[in-house]
Structure formats: C-alpha cells, structure tokens
Amino acid sequence: MFTTDKSLERLFSTRGWYKNSGINGSTARVYKKRFNEHGLEMETRIKILELCGYKIVQEMMWKDDNKEERIKADLIKKLNVEKAFWSYSQSSVSQISDELLIEKVLLHLDIDSICSLFTLFPKKMIRNIWKVKMLSQEPLYHQLNRLYAFLYFDISNPDRYIRDFTNRKYKSIQCRD
C-alpha cells in the first residue's frame, strides 16, 4: 500500500506506463510534467491511478488539527458571556487549566457545550472532575448531579448513586474526627 503520491511516482517511473490505460502519449507526458511540478489536481491523480489498474485500499482520512483549540476557545467565550470568570484577569482566562474549564462548563453552560467537552477530554476525566467539584457539594447541585449522572455517565439510578457517594464522604469525614 502506498500513498497517492508514492503510487504515482512508481507509476511514472515505469516506461510506457500509460499504455493500455486509455491515456494517449502526449496527455501522459503533460500529466507527468504537472505532477513533477506539483500542479496535478488530486482528482486527476486518482483518475490516472484508477485507469492504470490501481485500487483505493483505504479512503483518505483527515483530521482537523485546530478543532480542539476552536472548541476550547468557543467554550471560554461562552463562559465569559456567562461571567463565569468574573474573578480572573482577562489575560489569565486563556490560560485556564483543563480541570477548571470542565468544572465551569458543567456549572454554567448548556447541554450542547457539555457535549463538546466529551470531544476534548476523556469521559473518565470529566466524571472525576464532576465527582470532586459538583457531587461533593451535594445537595447544592442536586438536580444537575442527577441529570449528569443519568445523561452523561450512564448511571441507571442517579439518586441512589448520589446518596451512596454522599454517605461515603460523610463517613470518611467522621472517621477522621
């Protein structure tokens, strides 16, 4: 398996590569020249390879390298509108930690924004921050905790989970005294 460019390099290095492909000699020379000058369009490259008997084994896959930064910037912008960073200087807002971003999004933003978190961070990380920052403050965020437990963390009985978590926390505090 080769990339499109490597396949074309191998094909063009073969004498008479265009024979039996339906491409005439003068057109073949133009294609090869444009390829060597980096001016051959991708559609034409694919068409040449297919005409010469090559098959696509795996479709081209693309990744947007800036997607995560754009999502994070969008979440920070929404949090600024909600005045979630009222105590922070504007310069330090862009430098906030992932943990603080997750906490603030869970506390202040809507379901679509929370879903964006799951494209940025692993579910386990979000769940741990939810436990530490929100579940530990039960009953202050009880309705949100119930929603998140059921909707995002696949907890079938949120009330029992929250109650057990709170009881464990309370018992661990009693044991220290």
ZAROTI-255568 format. One record per atom (N, C-alpha, C, O): residue in one letter; x, y, z. Coordinates in steps of 0.2 Angstrom, whole numbers, plus 2048, in hexadecimal, padded with zeros to 3 digits. Layout:
# residues N
aXYZ ...
# end
This chain:
# residues 177
m8047FA800 m800800800 m804806800 m809807804 f80380B7FC f8068117FB f8028177FB f7FC8167FA t80481D7FD t8008237FC t7FF8247F5 t8028217F1 t7FB8297F4 t7F982B7ED t7FF82D7E9 t80182B7E4 d8038327ED d8098347EA d80F82F7E8 d81282F7E3 k81082A7ED k8158257EC k8128207E7 k81781E7E3 s80C81F7E6 s80981B7E1 s80B81E7DA s80D81A7D5 l80A8247DA l80B8287D3 l8128287D2 l8148277CC e8168297D7 e81E8297D5 e8208227D2 e8248227CE r81D81D7D5 r81F8167D3 r81C8157CC r8208127C8 l8168177CB l8138177C4 l81781A7BF l8188187BA f8188217C0 f81C8257BB f8238237BA f8268257B5 s82681F7BF s82D81D7BE s82D8177B9 s8338157B7 t8278147B8 t82780E7B3 t8268117AC t8228157AA r82B80E7A7 r82A8107A0 r82480E79D r82280879E g82081279A g81A811796 g81480F79B g81080B79A w8148137A1 w80F8117A6 w8088127A4 w80480F7A6 y80781779F y80181979D y7FD814798 y7F7814796 k80180F795 k7FF80A790 k7F9806793 k7FA804799 n7F4804790 n7EF800792 n7EA804797 n7E680179B s7EB80A798 s7E780E79D s7E281279A s7DE81579D g7E3814793 g7DE818790 g7E181F790 g7DE82478D i7E7820793 i7EA827793 i7EF82778D i7F382378C n7EE82C788 n7F382C783 n7FA82F785 n7FA83278B g7FF82E781 g806830783 g807837785 g80A839789 s80483C781 s805843782 s802845789 s80584978C t7FC84378A t7F8844790 t7FC841796 t7FD84479B a7FF83B795 a80383879A a80983C79C a80B83D7A2 r80C83F797 r812843798 r81084A79C r81484C7A1 v80A84D79A v80885379E v8068517A5 v8088557AA y80384B7A6 y8018497AD y8088487B1 y80884B7B7 k80D8457AE k8138447B2 k81684A7B4 k81984B7B9 k81784F7AF k81A8557B0 k8168597B5 k81A85C7BA r8108597B5 r80C85D7BA r80D85A7C1 r80D85E7C6 f80D8537C1 f80E8507C8 f8158527CA f8168547D0 n81A8527C6 n8218537C9 n82285B7CB n82685C7CF e81D85F7C8 e81D8667CA e8188687CF e81786D7D1 h8158627D2 h8108637D8 h80A8677D6 h80786B7DA g8088667CF g80286A7CD g7FD8657CB g7F88677C7 l7FD85F7CC l7F885A7CA l7F38597D0 l7F48587D5 e7EC85B7CE e7E785A7D3 e7E68537D5 e7E784E7D2 m7E38537DB m7E284D7DF m7DD8487DB m7DE8427DA e7D884B7D8 e7D38477D4 e7D68447CE e7D583E7CD t7DB8487CB t7DE8457C5 t7E38407C7 t7E483A7C4 r7E68407CD r7EB83B7CF r7E78357D0 r7EA82F7CE i7E28357D4 i7DE82F7D5 i7DB82C7CF i7DB8267CE k7D98307CA k7D682E7C4 k7DC82A7C0 k7DB8247BD i7E282D7C0 i7E88297BC i7E98237C0 i7EA81E7BC l7E98227C6 l7EB81C7CA l7E68177C8 l7E78117C7 e7DF8197C8 e7DA8147C7 e7DA8127C0 e7D980C7BE l7DC8167BB l7DC8147B4 l7E280F7B3 l7E280B7AE c7E78107B7 c7ED80B7B6 c7ED8057BB c7F28017BB g7E78047BD g7E67FD7C1 g7E77FE7C8 g7E67F87CC y7E88037CB y7E88047D3 y7E18047D6 y7DD8077D3 k7E18027DC k7DB8027E0 k7DC8067E6 k7E18057E9 i7D780A7E8 i7D880D7EF i7D68087F4 i7D18047F4 v7DB8077F9 v7DB8027FE v7D7805804 v7D3802807 q7D980B805 q7D680E80B q7D5815809 q7D9819806 e7CF81880B e7CD81F809 e7D182380D e7D4822813 m7D382980A m7D782E80D m7D4830814 m7CD832814 m7D7831819 m7D583381F m7D883A821 m7DE83B820 w7D483E824 w7D6845826 w7D584682D w7D0844830 k7D984A830 k7D884D837 k7D9854837 k7DE857835 d7D485783A d7D585F83B d7D9860841 d7D785F847 d7DF862840 d7E4863846 d7E286984A d7E3869850 n7DE86D848 n7DC87384C n7D587384F n7D3877852 k7D286D84E k7CB86C850 k7CB86D858 k7C687085B e7CF86985B e7CF86A863 e7D0871865 e7CD87386A e7D5875862 e7D687B864 e7D0880863 e7CE884867 r7CC87F85D r7C688385C r7C1881861 r7BD886863 i7C087B862 i7BB879867 i7BC87C86E i7B887F871 k7C287B870 k7C487E877 k7C3886877 k7C188987C a7C5889871 a7C5891871 a7BD892871 a7BB897874 d7B988E86E d7B289086E d7AF88F875 d7AB893877 l7B188A878 l7AF88987F l7B188E884 l7AD891888 i7B7891883 i7B9896887 i7B589C886 i7B48A088A k7B489E87F k7B08A387D k7A98A3880 k7A78A8883 k7A689D880 k79F89D883 k79F89E88B k79B8A188E l7A589B88E l7A589C895 l7A68A3897 l7A48A689C n7AA8A7893 n7AB8AE894 n7A48B2893 n7A38B6897 v7A08B088F v7998B388E v7958B2894 v7918B6897 e7968AC897 e7928AA89D e7968AD8A4 e7938AC8A9 k79B8B08A3 k79F8B38A8 k7A18AE8AD k7A28AF8B3 a7A38A88AA a7A68A38AF a7AD8A48B1 a7AF8A18B6 f7B08A98AE f7B78AB8B0 f7B88B28B2 f7BD8B58B1 w7B38B48B6 w7B28BB8B8 w7B88BC8BD w7BA8C28BD s7BB8B78C0 s7C18B98C5 s7C88B88C2 s7CD8B98C5 y7C88B68BB y7CE8B58B8 y7D08BB8B3 y7CB8BF8B1 s7D68BD8B2 s7D88C28AE s7D78BF8A7 s7D88B98A6 q7D68C38A2 q7D58C189B q7DB8BD898 q7D98B9894 s7E18BF89A s7E68BC897 s7E78B489A s7E98B0896 s7E58B38A0 s7E68AD8A3 s7E08A88A1 s7E08A28A2 v7DA8AB89E v7D58A689C v7D78A2897 v7D589C897 s7DB8A4892 s7DD8A088C s7E289A88F s7E389588B q7E589B895 q7E9896897 q7E789189D q7EA88E8A0 i7E089189D i7DD88D8A2 i7DE8868A1 i7DF88389C s7DE8828A7 s7E087B8A6 s7DA8778A3 s7D487A8A3 d7DB8718A1 d7D686D89E d7D086B8A4 d7CA86B8A2 e7D386A8AA e7CE8688AF e7CA86E8B1 e7C486D8B2 l7CC8748B1 l7C887A8B2 l7C387B8AD l7BD87D8AE l7C587A8A6 l7C187B8A1 l7BB8768A1 l7B58788A0 i7BC8708A3 i7B786A8A3 i7B286C8A9 i7AC86C8A8 e7B586E8AF e7B18708B4 e7AC8768B2 e7A68768B4 k7AF87B8AF k7AB8818AE k7A687F8A8 k7A08828A9 v7A787B8A4 v7A287989E v79D8758A2 v7978778A0 l79E8718A6 l79986D8A9 l7958718AE l78F8708AE l7978768B1 l79387B8B5 l78F8808B1 l78A8828B3 h7928838AC h78F8888A9 h78C8888A2 h78888C8A0 l78E88389E l78C883897 l78787D895 l78587989A d78487D88F d77F87988D d78187288B d78787188B i77C86E889 i77E867888 i782866881 i787862881 d78186B87C d78586A876 d78D86C878 d791869876 s78E87187D s79587287F s79886D883 s79E86B882 i794869887 i79686488B i79885E886 i79D85B887 c79485D881 c79685887C c79C859879 c7A0855877 s79E860878 s7A4861875 s7AA85F879 s7B085E877 l7A985F880 l7AE85D884 l7B1856883 l7B6854883 f7AC852881 f7AD84B880 f7B184A879 f7B4844878 t7B284F875 t7B684E86F t7BD851871 t7C284F86D l7BE854876 l7C4857878 l7C885287D l7CE85287D f7C4850882 f7C784C888 f7C4845888 f7BE844886 p7C784088B p7C483A88D p7BF83A892 p7BF83E896 k7BA836891 k7B4835895 k7B683489C k7B38378A1 k7BB83089D k7BD82F8A4 k7C08358A8 k7BF8368AE m7C48398A4 m7C683F8A7 m7C08448A9 m7C08478AE i7BB8458A4 i7B68498A6 i7B28468AC i7B084A8B0 r7B18408AC r7AD83D8B2 r7B183E8B8 r7AE8408BD n7B783E8B8 n7BB83F8BF n7BB8468C1 n7BA8478C7 i7BB84B8BC i7BA8528BE i7B38538C0 i7B28578C5 w7AE8508BD w7A78518BF w7A784E8C7 w7A38528CB k7A98488C8 k7A98468CF k7AC84B8D4 k7A984C8D9 v7B284D8D3 v7B68518D7 v7B38588D8 v7B285A8DE k7B185B8D3 k7AF8628D3 k7A78638D4 k7A58688D7 m7A385E8D1 m79C85F8D2 m79985A8D6 m79585C8DB l79A8548D6 l79784F8DA l7998508E1 l79584E8E5 s79F8528E2 s7A18538E9 s79D8598ED s79E8598F3 q79A85D8E9 q7968638EC q78F8618EC q78B8668ED e78D85B8EC e7868598EC e78385C8F3 e78785C8F8 p77D85F8F4 p77885F8EF p7788658EB p7728668E7 l77D8698EB l77D8708E7 l77B86F8E0 l7778738DD y77E86A8DD y77D8698D6 y7798628D4 y77A85F8CF h7748618D9 h77185A8D8 h76E8598D1 h76F8548CF q76A85E8CF q76785C8C8 q76C85C8C3 q76B8578BE l7718608C3 l77685F8BD l77A8588BE l77B8558B9 n77B8568C4 n77E8508C6 n77A84A8C3 n77D8458C0 r77484A8C4 r76F8458C2 r76F8458BA r77083F8B7 l76F84B8B7 l76F84B8B0 l7758488AD l7758448A9 y77B84A8B0 y7828488AD y7838418AE y78583D8AA a78183E8B4 a7828378B6 a77E8338B1 a78182E8AE f7788358AF f7748318AB f7768328A3 f77682D8A0 l7768388A1 l77783A89A l77E838898 l77F836892 y78383A89C y78A83A899 y78E83489C y793831898 f78D8328A2 f79182D8A5 f78E8268A6 f7908218A9 d7888258A2 d78481E8A2 d78381B8A9 d7848158A9 i78181F8AD i78081D8B4 i77881C8B4 i7748208B3 s7768158B5 s76F8148B4 s76A8168BA s7658188B9 n76D8178C0 n7698198C5 n76D81F8C8 n77181E8CD p76C8258C6 p77082B8C8 p76F82D8CF p77482E8D3 d76982C8D2 d76882E8D9 d76B82A8DD d76E82C8E2 r76B8238DC r76F81E8E0 r7768208E0 r77A81F8E5 y7798218DA y7808228D9 y7828288DD y7878288E0 i77E82E8DC i7808348E0 i7808338E8 i7848358EB r77A82F8EA r77A82E8F1 r78082A8F4 r78282B8F9 d7818248F0 d7878208F2 d78E8248F2 d7928248F7 f78F8288ED f79582D8ED f7958318F3 f79A8328F6 t78F8348F4 t78F8398FA t790836900 t794838905 n78D830901 n78E82C907 n79582A908 n79882A90E r799828903 r7A0826903 r7A482C905 r7A982B909 k7A2831903 k7A6838904 k7A583990B k7AA83B90F y79F83990E y79D83B915 y7A1836919 y7A383891F k7A1830918 k7A482B91C k7AB82C91C k7AF82B922 s7AF82E917 s7B682F917 s7B783591B s7BD83591E i7B383A91B i7B484091F i7B483E927 i7B884092B q7AF83A928 q7AE83892F q7B4834932 q7B6834938 c7B682F92E c7BC82B930 c7C282F931 c7C682D935 r7C383592E r7C983992F r7C883D936 r7CD83E939 d7C283E939 d7C184193F d7C383D945 d7C384094B 
# end
